[in-house]
Amino acid sequence: MIGLAALPFVLMAVSLGAGTIGALDRSILLALRDGEGNPIGPWWLIVAARDATALGSITVLVFMALAAIAYCIADGARRDAGVIAIAFIGGVVLNTGLKHIIARARPELVNHEVMVYTPSFPSAHAMLTATLFLVIGALAAAGQSNPAARHFVLAAAIAMIVIVGLSRVFLGVHWPSDVLAGWSAGIAWALVCLRFLGPRPATA
């Protein structure tokens, strides 16, 4: 599962190095723009996308991570708290390193609807939400005895990950391959943390 999750990142990175993904990235990005380079759709859709993308900002993610860690400690689940902390901090370090090693420029053929300051590949919003939301969602789901509740928690986490990632492309600050690579790397890192650091099944 970890290898399958990481495969899209590897493919995107190789395609980026070979220069084969650029045309598809541009066509998707331009399909979401009008003739002046602005996002298609009504004004409220742009506002909604800005609100959605804020869920993946470092400020919001740090707050969510700290809140989840504090809750786990208060509940006596110190191992879960450690998993969340390592997953998030490790994700930040890994994403920062990848961004500066690959050093892909942000899209310039469309207008940016929010400010950006770092290299483009992989998307930090996509990667860090995939890591944090998936880890918190998986740990929360594991504590549910009702299968429907477990499925709902995981579905909600996945929906938030997808919405944040799509908002980055819609707002013109990321190429689609940046987001796909971010999802891939974030999910793979989350699975590593859950597999090797997460709670162990109880033994009889």
N, C-alpha and C positions, 0 to 999 in steps of 0.2 A: 504493500500500500504506500509506503514511504517513497519507494522508487517510482511508482506510477504517478504519485502526486508531484514529484520533482521533474518528471519527464517534460511537461510543457515548458518549464523554465529553461531547461537545457536546449530544447528545440528552438525557443525564441532567441536565446543567446547566440546559438550557432547561426540561425537565420540572420540575425542582426549583424554578426561579423561578416557573413557572406554577402550582405546587402540585398537579400531576397525578400525581406518582409516589408520594406519601405513602401512599395506601391500599394499593397493591401492596406497598410496603416493609413496612408493618405486618402485612399478611396473611402474608407469607413469614416474617417474624420470629416471629410468634405461632404459626405452624405448627410451629416448632421448639421450642416451649415447652410445659410442662405447665400445669395450672391455677394454679400458684403462681409462674409466671414463670421456672422453672428449665429448663435444657436437657433435652430428652427423651433417653432412652437410659440405658445403664448408667454407673456411676461412672467406669469406665476410659475411656469414650469422651470424657468431659470432660477427663480427665488427658491423653489423647492429643491432644486439640484444643489444650490449653495448650502441650504440647510442640511441636506443629506451628506454632502461632502464634509461638513463640519464634524460629523460623527467619527470621521477617521483622522481628525487633526490630532497632533501630538498632545495638545492640552487636554482634550476630551479623553484620549486614550490613557494618558497618565492618571487622570482622575478616576477613570473606570478601573484601571489596574489596581490603584491604591485602595479603592473602595472594596474591590473583590478580595484583595489580600487581607484587609482589615476584617472583613466579614468572616473569612475562613479562620483567621486567628481567634476571633471572638467565639466562633463555633467549635473551636478545638481541632480544626482540620489544618494543622500546621503543614502537613505534607502538600496539601492542595495549594496552600498559600505559597509554598516554595516553588511549586510547578508554575504557577501563574507568574511569579516574579522572574524566574529564570527564562521562561518562554518570552515574556515581554522584553526584558533587558537584552536577552540574546537576539531577539528579532530586530531590535533597534540597531544593535552593533552590526549584525549581519547585513541588514539593508543599507546602512551607511557605507559599509565597506564595498558592497556590490555597486552601489551608485557611483562611487568615486573611482573604482577600478574600470567600470564600463564607460562611464562619463558620456552618456548619450544626451544630446541636447533636447530641450523641450520643443514641442511643435511650434513653429513660427508662421505656418500658413493660415492659421485662424486666430481670432481674438481670444485672449485668456479672460475668463470671467472671474477668476480669483487670482491672488498673488501667489507666485511660486519662486523659490530661491535655490533649489537643489537640482542636481542632474535628474534625468527622467526615468532611467531603467535600473531596477524595477520600481514600480509605483510603491511608495512607502504607505500611502493610504490603503492600497489593496493588500499589501503584504502584512502590515501590522494589524489591520482589522481581521484578516484571515487567521492570523496567529492568536490574537487575544480573544476574539469572539468565539473561535472554535474551541480553544482550551477551556474558557469559562463555560461555554455551552456544554461541552462534553462532561466536565466535572459536575455541573448542575444536573445534567440529565442522568448521570450515574446515581445521583441521590434520590431519584424519583422511582417509586415502586410501580406506578401506573405507566404502561407502555405508551399510551396516548400522550401523557405528559412529557415523557422522554422525547418522543417524536416532535412534539410542539416546540420544546426548548431548542432542539437542534435545528429545526426548520426556521425558527425565528433568528437564530444566530447566522445561518446561511443566507437568509433573506437580507439581513443587514450588511453582510459582507458583499453580496452582489450589488445592492443598491449603492453603497459607497463607491465601489469600483466603477460602476457604470457612470456615476456622476462625474468622475474625473475625466472621462472621455467626452461626455456631453459638454462640460465646461471648457474643453479645449486645452487642458493643461497636461494631458498625457496621451501618448499614442496607445491604441488598443493593445498592442503587444506588451507595453509596459504593465498594463493592468493584469493581463493574463499571466505574465511572468511573476508579478507580485502575488497573485492568488496562489500560483503553483508553489512558489518558495515559502509563502506563509503557511500553507496547508502542510507542506512537507515538514517544516520546522515544528509546527504544532504537533504533528503525529510523532515526531522524534521525542518531544518532551513528554507527551502522554504515554508513549510506549516504554520509555526507559526511566522516567521520573514519576509517573503517575501512580495512583493507589494500586496496590497489589490485590488480586482477588483473595477473598477470605478462604482459608483452608479448613477443612473439617477436622 
